[in-house]
Amino acid sequence: MRTDILIERNGRDSLAVRTKMICHASASLFALCLASTGAEAQSGSLASVQPQAQADAQTQDQLATAASDEARDSNSGEIVVTASKRGEKLRDVPSAITVLDGDELANLGVQSVRDYATLTPGLTIADEGTPGSGKVFIRGMNTGALQQSATTVYYLDDVPFTPSSANGGGAFVAPDPELVDLDRIEVLKGPQGTLYGASSLGGVIRLISKRPDPSGFSGNARAELTTIDGGGTGYSLSTSLNVPLVTDRLAVRLTGFYRHAPGYVDNVGTGTRNVNESISQGARLAIGWTPSDRLTIDVVGMIQDTDTKGLALEHDLPGTFTPLYGARKYSNFFDAPATVRYRLASVTGKYDVGVGQVIATAAYLKTELHTEADFTTSYAPLIPLFTLLGYPYPANTGFAYESTIPQKKKTAELRFVSNRLGPVEFIVGGFYTHENVSLSTDIVARDMATNSLLPGPLGSFISSPIEDRYEEISAFGNLTFYLTDNLDITGGLRFAHYKEDFSLSYSGVYYDAFLGGPQQIPSLNASEDNLTYLATLRWRPTSTLSAFLRAASSFRPGGPQPSSLPPPGAQTQINPDTVWNYEAGIKADFLDRKLSIQASVYHIDWKDIQLYTIFANQIVLANAGAAKVDGFELQAVARPTRLLSIGGNVGYTHARITEIDPGVSAYVGAFAGDPMPRTPRWTGSATVDQIIPIGDDLEGQLGATARLQSHTFTSYPSSVTSPNVRLPGITTFDLRASVRYQRYQLQVRAENLFNEKGIISYNPGGGTVPASASLIRPRSFTLSLSAAF
């Protein structure tokens, strides 16, 4: 016997909680290059360019040291990235990358993962109304509410953040570390399987921190005050100190932050105003040691806690966008808190052996995401039934959904990065990860007056803990062969072996009533070998023009069948799904870098997609579909004068199902030709910044930002369990003005100037269940004071 109980997740996707609990709780293509305030833009021209071969060798020699993590080449002022795990000028990297400079992030007021996603075409953050929760995907690599594992990987420096396993809950986690003391953010578009491994189907997001500088003392501090129109007032404090302990040899960098983010949503059920306010606090300590000219050692520790009282949610009339209780209001019997915890420790050593570098990194990462929601409207109607079965729930019983996704992850990587050796250069290495995830998904019964758990067995209605262990070892290598100094080819290969152990149990009143007590599913395991490929052709006819062709693949690990007692003939092991990306791009600077244009066009084939389907009248996971994505991304940056910078970008993503199992169509309503959920067809942004000289040590600056995304669909057109709704597009405008005196800056920002009601995610509800809309932040005003010393 099996019973499916549909639950409506207030402000989130609807989920099917079944006896087997198959679903647990759930810029532009290239760099922004906004260098108008830098010395290179003010001069109006680049430094003289050496012959290509000499320039390449010089760049690699400079970047083979610890200074390789600097965001700009010290000679030319150009942006340098380490996306290919070697230092390269952004223009020379034969793949699509968006780079957001740390100073530019501060100037634009970027504070969260969603803020920089809206500046990066192709990157989508479908958050769930609370920090750290939601789906992150690039170029349409998303299958909707029932997707279990991630298709885009986060890195904090050289440490992978995202869970890798098929049952690790990665699809429900949107990492949101505080963006303080960052050197840059690199968003790598398209599959990155050869260098970054599993789950990078859509790409990789890398947050690169500033490294300790042993050459001198420095620091900065920032204080901000924010008020939201019709909401609350908050503030933030952050500071970074760089302290040399031994000149040119040893330094520490200490960063601390505290942010009280104001709320703007009211819970009329408890009377709490601005219920979605949050507090985020933490620190980062980095030690940089250079014991010799050949060796550098970096040790990093990071801690962050984020606590949110409630959701950024509005209850609407079922199936509409009309507020049920008023604008920016919802009604729960408790405030639905959420907590996020990050703990990170890592050590990286780099040793120059003359012909290249040996780089070793080891890290330990511990994270936890806990969320709650009110499910009373879905489960309260069942109280009379369970009373008849001998479980007398009181009349004032409420039901709460509790989800905890904790992760403990140990990783290590050893690689050798060669210098250019005649016509070749290469990277070869190995990687290991060991991950433990203990997911807890519970429906609990509480006293609605006190929000306390009901005593005895009545308190636990459904409990379905998951224990998941994932282990992977891989070897990788990329080889570049220079046909001429301006024409080269690269081939890459990665072999990965992974295994996953998975166990699931069930307990609670529901199982006592219908199945005679707790149920334990036998432990399941799976293992798989996988090969990933890369091929590029790069042509650099001049020092300011680069064109490339790229073909790359990646995979997302499969795992054991999570459905209990699958019928004969169903898959017992889910295979990895794979993508191939075919891309052509160009990056060019014109008129002494007064104009930069970067563009890319791509086609993606996604095969063996992991989807839930109906097989022999049971719901099971299977490799049950295929999809295609076609798109392009374009960026232009104009610097008509040394004081004016204008940037704009646009992205187009056409992601759709091309093949589908009939069982998937029957269960989730997806058919060939349907668009992928939550994927906007068009995204774009534009910025303008004008510097205004006032006096010898005084200057002003005016700026504006526009962000837009086209409409999205919440689900598949024929979905029954999660009815499909077309969400309107979102367009927002920001203004900013600042005055800088020597090392001090005072800035005023107005964000979402026209108070756009942007809906990020939506559950249409139905019957007695109201619709739930997760909202973007309304119009806000921020006063910021910063100092550098």
TAVENTA-V754304 format. One line per field, one symbol per residue. phi: phi as a letter, one per 40 degrees, with the letter a starting at -180 (. if undefined). A space follows every 10 residues. Layout:
# TAVENTA-V754304
phi = ???
This chain:
# TAVENTA-V754304
phi = .abbbcbbcc gbccbbcbcc fcbcdc.idb ccfcbccccc cccgaccdbc ddcccccccc cccccccccc cbcccbgccb bbdcgacacd ccccacbbbb cdccdcccgc bacccccccb dgcbbccbga dgbibbabfg cabhccccbc bbbcbbfbbc ccdcccbcgc cbbbdbcccb fccabbbccg dbccbbgcgc ccibbbbbcc cdbccicaaa aabbbbbbdg bcbbaabaab bbbccbdgba abbbbbaabb cccabbcccb gccfcccabb aiabbbbbbb caccbbbbbb bababbbbca ccbbcbcdgb bcdcbhcfba bbcacfcabb bbbababbbb bcbgcibcbb bbabbbbabb bbacbdccbd ccddcccccg bccccccbbb cbbbbcabbb baababbccc bgcbaabbab aaabbbbbcb bbbbbbcccb gccccgcccb cbbacbbbbb bababaabbb bccacbbabb bbabbbbbab bbbabbahdd cccbbghdbb cddbaaaaba bbbaabbbbb cbcbbbbaba bababbdcic ccccfccdgc ccbccccbbb bbabaababb ffgcabbbaa babbbbbfcc bcbbbfgbcb cacbaaabbb aabbbbbbbc bcbbbbbaaa bbbbbacbba cdccdccbgc bdgccccgbc cbbaaababb cbcbadbbab abaabbbaac cbbcacdbcb cbdcbccccb bbbbbaaabb bfbbbbbbbb bfdcfcccbc aabcgigccc cbbcbcccdb bbbbbbaba
